[in-house]
Amino acid sequence: MSVRNLLQFRTTQPLRKLSPITSKMVPSNIRRNIGHNDSDQPPSKPRPRRIAIALGDPAGIGLEVTLGALADEANAGRPGEVVLVGCRQWLIENHRRLQGRCRVADPARFEILDRPLPEAINPGESGAAAGAASFDWLSEATRLVLHGDCEALVTAPIAKSSWHAAGHDYPGQTERLAELAGVPSASMLFTARSAAGPWRFNTLLATSHIPLAAVSGQLNSQLVSDKLDVLLAFCQRFAPRPRLVVAGLNPHAGEAGRLGREEQDWLLDCLEQWRRRHPDVRLEGPLPPDSCWLEAASAWRTGAGGPDGYLAMYHDQGLIPLKLLAFDAAVNTTLGLPFLRTSPDHGTAFAIAGQGLARPDSMAAAIATARELG
């Protein structure tokens, strides 16, 4: 079904269950973006890359940062490259309220896949209705990409608690995307380009949305090896022989077993075996996590000289240094799907939603990264 047909679709009925769509079922125009090029011939009618944007929790800042990020695009005559997935009337009403408070694009200039809200939702007041809407919007935006109507997906922030209140028990959007795409798992990589030069700050998470107490039990040699393969493939987009850094799990990387056994028991051996399989790659680690990002801080300021990629053992270990250095520039990039998905590196910011205070920089970077890497 084309986007134009979908745009005529109006319903408040629950989203029907989607069957997983495997990479073999994905159209070739998407597969070539992930390394599955069916033909060396260029498309007969090339067109600009189209991006689906799921607008996130309707009580959060997703609409605000999206319309802020798209303000320049509307003026530059590029609205046909974007499909907004959300409630049309909600978009129009919030655009009117935000005008004069901040710079936002007029949503009427963009294609909208209209998925109406079942009830009015006020800024900052999320709950089950908002969770149901954001879940539906993400699922429908993903459908556009999987069916070939768009080439990449950008997602605004959602509230996991609201998803759970609506009966959707997922750790986050990444896991829902993996389910829709029919892949066993996906990886969270955060990327940001330094404003001072060509250096790109890339951090992949070995584990993501799980409690800290569960991290050690989920980590193992196979998982770390697989994540290094994913990190290597991404970094080779920019450097054929990248330098990768692995953070230790424990303070001081275990200090020879005195502060934790994981490094001694399996991580050191895992990294050595991976080095043997990839002799052209410089792999460092496990390094003490309290100091291994110092080189990234210097490279972020100068634009050069840092590692090509970092592997963090758990969510906050990787995201605290990244957000301290590159909060407005970093982009969450989901790897392992049959398409590219990006999102800003911040949350719903309910406390400031609807006030015109949210900065659109990270969403703008997410859209730009979808175009560049998709």
C-alpha positions as CSV (number, residue, x, y, z in Angstrom):
1,M,0.0,0.0,0.0
2,S,1.4,3.4,-0.9
3,V,1.8,6.3,1.5
4,R,-0.9,8.2,-0.4
5,N,-3.4,5.4,0.2
6,L,-2.3,5.1,3.8
7,L,-2.9,8.8,4.3
8,Q,-6.6,8.2,3.6
9,F,-6.7,5.6,6.4
10,R,-8.5,6.8,9.5
11,T,-9.2,4.5,12.5
12,T,-9.2,4.4,16.2
13,Q,-9.3,0.7,16.3
14,P,-6.5,-1.2,18.0
15,L,-3.5,-1.9,15.8
16,R,-3.7,-5.3,14.2
17,K,-0.9,-7.7,15.0
18,L,1.9,-7.5,12.5
19,S,3.7,-10.6,11.3
20,P,7.4,-10.5,11.5
21,I,8.9,-9.4,8.2
22,T,12.3,-11.0,7.5
23,S,15.1,-9.4,5.6
24,K,14.3,-11.5,2.6
25,M,10.9,-10.0,2.4
26,V,12.2,-6.4,2.6
27,P,12.2,-4.6,-0.8
28,S,15.6,-4.4,-2.5
29,N,15.7,-0.6,-2.2
30,I,15.9,-1.1,1.6
31,R,18.2,-4.1,1.5
32,R,20.9,-2.3,-0.4
33,N,21.2,0.2,2.5
34,I,22.3,-2.6,4.8
35,G,24.7,-4.3,2.6
36,H,22.4,-6.6,0.6
37,N,22.8,-5.1,-2.9
38,D,20.7,-7.2,-5.3
39,S,22.0,-5.3,-8.4
40,D,24.8,-3.0,-9.3
41,Q,22.5,-1.0,-11.5
42,P,21.2,2.3,-10.2
43,P,17.4,2.6,-9.8
44,S,15.7,3.6,-13.0
45,K,13.9,6.5,-11.3
46,P,16.0,7.7,-8.4
47,R,14.3,9.8,-5.8
48,P,15.3,11.5,-2.5
49,R,15.5,9.2,0.5
50,R,12.2,9.3,2.4
51,I,12.1,9.1,6.1
52,A,9.2,8.1,8.4
53,I,9.1,9.9,11.7
54,A,7.1,8.4,14.6
55,L,6.2,11.3,16.9
56,G,6.6,9.6,20.2
57,D,4.6,10.2,23.4
58,P,2.0,12.8,22.7
59,A,2.4,14.2,26.2
60,G,6.1,14.7,25.6
61,I,8.4,16.9,23.5
62,G,8.5,14.7,20.5
63,L,6.2,16.9,18.4
64,E,8.1,20.1,19.5
65,V,11.6,18.9,18.7
66,T,10.4,17.3,15.4
67,L,8.7,20.4,14.1
68,G,11.7,22.5,15.3
69,A,14.1,20.2,13.5
70,L,12.1,20.4,10.3
71,A,11.7,24.2,10.3
72,D,14.6,24.7,7.9
73,E,13.4,21.8,5.7
74,A,10.0,23.3,5.1
75,N,11.6,26.5,4.0
76,A,14.0,24.7,1.8
77,G,11.3,22.9,-0.1
78,R,12.1,19.4,1.2
79,P,8.8,18.3,2.9
80,G,8.2,15.5,0.4
81,E,11.1,13.5,1.9
82,V,9.4,13.2,5.3
83,V,6.3,11.4,6.5
84,L,5.0,12.3,9.9
85,V,3.2,9.5,11.7
86,G,0.8,10.8,14.4
87,C,-2.5,12.5,14.9
88,R,-3.1,15.2,12.3
89,Q,-5.5,17.3,14.5
90,W,-3.1,17.1,17.5
91,L,-0.2,18.3,15.2
92,I,-2.2,21.2,14.0
93,E,-3.4,22.3,17.4
94,N,0.0,22.1,19.0
95,H,1.6,23.9,16.1
96,R,-0.8,26.8,16.8
97,R,0.1,26.8,20.5
98,L,3.8,26.7,19.9
99,Q,3.9,29.5,17.2
100,G,5.5,32.6,18.8
101,R,7.1,30.6,21.5
102,C,9.7,28.8,19.3
103,R,10.6,28.2,15.7
104,V,8.5,25.3,14.3
105,A,7.6,24.0,10.9
106,D,4.0,24.0,9.8
107,P,2.9,20.3,9.8
108,A,0.5,21.0,6.9
109,R,3.5,21.2,4.6
110,F,4.4,17.6,5.2
111,E,2.8,14.3,4.5
112,I,1.0,12.9,7.5
113,L,0.0,9.3,8.2
114,D,-3.0,10.2,10.4
115,R,-3.5,8.0,13.4
116,P,-6.0,9.9,15.5
117,L,-5.8,10.1,19.3
118,P,-8.7,8.3,21.0
119,E,-8.9,11.1,23.6
120,A,-7.4,14.5,24.3
121,I,-3.9,14.4,25.9
122,N,-2.4,17.4,27.7
123,P,1.3,18.2,27.5
124,G,3.2,16.6,30.4
125,E,0.2,14.3,31.3
126,S,1.1,10.9,30.0
127,G,-0.6,7.6,30.7
128,A,-2.2,4.6,29.1
129,A,-3.8,6.6,26.3
130,A,-0.5,8.3,25.4
131,G,1.3,4.9,25.6
132,A,-1.2,3.3,23.3
133,A,-0.8,6.1,20.8
134,S,3.0,6.2,20.8
135,F,3.0,2.4,20.4
136,D,0.6,2.6,17.4
137,W,2.6,5.4,15.8
138,L,5.9,3.5,16.1
139,S,4.3,0.4,14.7
140,E,2.7,2.1,11.7
141,A,5.9,4.1,10.9
142,T,7.9,0.9,11.0
143,R,5.3,-0.6,8.6
144,L,6.0,2.2,6.1
145,V,9.7,1.4,6.1
146,L,9.3,-2.4,6.0
147,H,6.9,-2.1,3.1
148,G,9.2,0.1,1.1
149,D,7.3,3.4,1.3
150,C,10.2,5.0,3.3
151,E,13.9,4.1,3.5
152,A,14.7,5.0,7.1
153,L,12.9,5.5,10.4
154,V,13.4,8.3,13.0
155,T,11.6,8.0,16.3
156,A,10.8,10.6,18.9
157,P,11.0,9.7,22.6
158,I,8.4,7.5,24.3
159,A,7.7,6.8,28.0
160,K,8.1,3.1,28.8
161,S,5.8,3.4,31.8
162,S,3.0,4.6,29.6
163,W,3.6,1.7,27.2
164,H,3.3,-0.6,30.2
165,A,0.1,1.1,31.4
166,A,-1.3,0.5,27.9
167,G,-0.4,-3.2,28.1
168,H,2.7,-3.1,25.9
169,D,5.4,-4.7,28.0
170,Y,8.6,-3.9,26.2
171,P,11.9,-2.6,27.6
172,G,11.9,0.1,24.9
173,Q,11.3,0.9,21.2
174,T,14.4,-1.1,20.2
175,E,12.9,-4.3,21.3
176,R,9.6,-3.6,19.6
177,L,11.4,-2.8,16.3
178,A,13.3,-6.1,16.5
179,E,10.0,-7.9,16.9
180,L,8.4,-6.2,14.0
181,A,11.4,-6.8,11.7
182,G,11.6,-10.5,12.7
183,V,15.2,-10.3,14.0
184,P,16.3,-11.9,17.3
185,S,17.8,-8.8,18.7
186,A,19.1,-5.3,17.8
187,S,21.9,-3.2,19.1
188,M,22.0,0.3,20.5
189,L,24.8,2.5,19.2
190,F,25.1,6.2,19.9
191,T,27.0,8.3,17.4
192,A,27.9,12.0,17.3
193,R,30.2,14.0,15.0
194,S,32.5,16.5,16.6
195,A,31.9,20.1,15.5
196,A,35.6,20.7,15.7
197,G,36.6,18.2,13.0
198,P,35.9,14.8,11.4
199,W,36.1,12.6,14.5
200,R,33.0,10.7,15.3
201,F,32.1,9.5,18.8
202,N,30.7,6.0,18.5
203,T,29.5,4.0,21.6
204,L,27.8,0.6,21.4
205,L,26.1,-0.9,24.4
206,A,26.7,-4.6,25.2
207,T,23.5,-4.5,27.3
208,S,20.9,-1.9,27.3
209,H,17.6,-1.6,29.2
210,I,18.0,-4.0,32.1
211,P,18.6,-3.4,35.8
212,L,22.2,-3.0,36.9
213,A,21.9,-6.1,39.0
214,A,21.2,-8.2,35.9
215,V,24.1,-6.9,33.8
216,S,26.7,-9.4,35.0
217,G,24.4,-12.4,34.4
218,Q,23.6,-11.3,30.9
219,L,27.1,-10.7,29.8
220,N,29.2,-13.5,28.3
221,S,31.9,-14.2,25.7
222,Q,29.5,-14.8,22.8
223,L,27.5,-11.6,23.5
224,V,30.6,-9.4,23.7
225,S,32.1,-11.0,20.6
226,D,28.9,-10.4,18.7
227,K,28.7,-6.8,19.8
228,L,32.2,-6.2,18.7
229,D,31.4,-7.5,15.3
230,V,28.5,-5.0,15.1
231,L,30.7,-2.2,16.3
232,L,33.4,-3.0,13.8
233,A,31.0,-3.1,10.9
234,F,29.6,0.3,11.8
235,C,33.0,1.9,12.4
236,Q,34.3,0.6,9.1
237,R,31.9,2.9,7.3
238,F,34.3,5.6,8.3
239,A,37.7,3.9,8.8
240,P,38.7,0.6,7.1
241,R,41.0,-0.3,10.0
242,P,39.3,1.2,13.1
243,R,40.6,1.4,16.6
244,L,38.2,0.0,19.2
245,V,38.1,0.3,23.0
246,V,36.3,-2.0,25.4
247,A,35.5,-0.8,28.9
248,G,35.8,-3.2,31.8
249,L,32.8,-4.1,33.8
250,N,34.2,-3.6,37.2
251,P,36.1,-0.7,38.8
252,H,39.7,-0.6,37.6
253,A,38.6,-3.4,35.2
254,G,38.6,-5.8,38.1
255,E,42.1,-5.0,39.3
256,A,43.3,-8.6,38.6
257,G,40.3,-10.1,40.3
258,R,40.4,-8.0,43.5
259,L,37.4,-5.9,42.5
260,G,35.4,-8.4,40.4
261,R,36.1,-11.6,38.5
262,E,34.4,-11.1,35.1
263,E,37.5,-9.7,33.4
264,Q,39.8,-12.5,34.7
265,D,37.3,-15.3,34.3
266,W,36.2,-14.7,30.6
267,L,36.5,-11.1,29.3
268,L,40.3,-11.0,28.7
269,D,40.2,-14.4,26.9
270,C,37.2,-13.3,24.8
271,L,39.0,-10.1,23.6
272,E,42.1,-12.1,22.8
273,Q,40.3,-14.5,20.7
274,W,38.5,-11.7,18.9
275,R,41.9,-10.0,18.2
276,R,43.1,-13.2,16.6
277,R,40.1,-13.3,14.2
278,H,40.6,-9.6,13.3
279,P,44.4,-9.0,13.1
280,D,43.9,-5.7,11.2
281,V,41.9,-4.1,14.0
282,R,43.5,-2.5,17.0
283,L,41.4,-3.6,20.0
284,E,42.2,-2.1,23.4
285,G,40.8,-3.3,26.7
286,P,39.3,-4.1,29.0
287,L,40.2,-0.6,30.2
288,P,39.2,0.9,33.6
289,P,35.8,2.4,32.9
290,D,36.6,5.5,35.0
291,S,39.3,6.6,32.6
292,C,38.8,5.0,29.2
293,W,36.7,7.8,27.9
294,L,39.3,10.5,28.7
295,E,40.7,10.3,25.2
296,A,37.2,10.8,23.8
297,A,36.9,14.0,25.7
298,S,40.0,15.4,24.1
299,A,39.0,14.2,20.6
300,W,35.6,15.8,21.0
301,R,37.2,19.1,21.7
302,T,39.7,18.9,18.9
303,G,37.8,16.9,16.3
304,A,40.6,14.3,15.9
305,G,42.7,11.6,17.5
306,G,40.1,9.5,19.4
307,P,39.2,5.8,19.1
308,D,36.8,4.9,16.3
309,G,34.4,3.1,18.6
310,Y,33.7,2.2,22.2
311,L,32.0,-0.9,23.6
312,A,30.3,-0.2,27.0
313,M,29.2,-3.1,29.2
314,Y,25.9,-1.5,30.3
315,H,23.6,1.5,29.6
316,D,24.8,4.2,32.0
317,Q,28.5,3.3,31.7
318,G,28.4,4.3,28.0
319,L,25.8,7.0,28.1
320,I,27.0,9.1,31.0
321,P,30.3,10.1,29.2
322,L,28.6,10.4,25.8
323,K,25.8,12.7,27.1
324,L,28.3,14.8,29.1
325,L,30.3,15.5,25.9
326,A,27.7,15.4,23.1
327,F,24.2,15.7,24.6
328,D,22.7,17.9,21.8
329,A,24.6,16.1,19.0
330,A,24.4,12.4,19.8
331,V,22.0,10.1,18.0
332,N,20.7,6.7,19.1
333,T,21.2,4.4,16.1
334,T,19.7,0.9,16.1
335,L,21.8,-1.7,14.3
336,G,20.8,-5.2,13.3
337,L,17.5,-4.3,11.7
338,P,16.9,-4.5,7.9
339,F,16.7,-0.7,7.9
340,L,18.2,2.2,9.7
341,R,16.5,3.7,12.7
342,T,17.7,6.8,14.6
343,S,16.4,8.8,17.5
344,P,17.5,11.7,19.7
345,D,19.5,10.8,22.8
346,H,17.1,12.4,25.3
347,G,13.7,11.5,26.7
348,T,10.2,12.8,26.8
349,A,10.9,15.8,29.1
350,F,7.4,16.0,30.4
351,A,8.2,18.9,32.7
352,I,8.8,21.3,29.8
353,A,6.5,19.7,27.2
354,G,4.3,22.1,25.2
355,Q,6.2,25.2,26.4
356,G,8.5,25.8,23.5
357,L,11.6,25.2,25.6
358,A,12.9,21.9,24.2
359,R,16.0,22.2,22.0
360,P,15.6,20.4,18.6
361,D,19.3,19.8,18.1
362,S,19.4,16.1,18.8
363,M,16.3,15.4,16.7
364,A,17.8,17.4,13.8
365,A,21.0,15.3,14.2
366,A,18.9,12.1,14.2
367,I,17.2,13.1,10.9
368,A,20.5,14.1,9.3
369,T,22.1,10.8,10.4
370,A,19.1,8.9,8.9
371,R,19.8,10.6,5.6
372,E,23.6,10.2,5.8
373,L,23.8,6.6,6.8
374,G,20.4,5.2,5.8
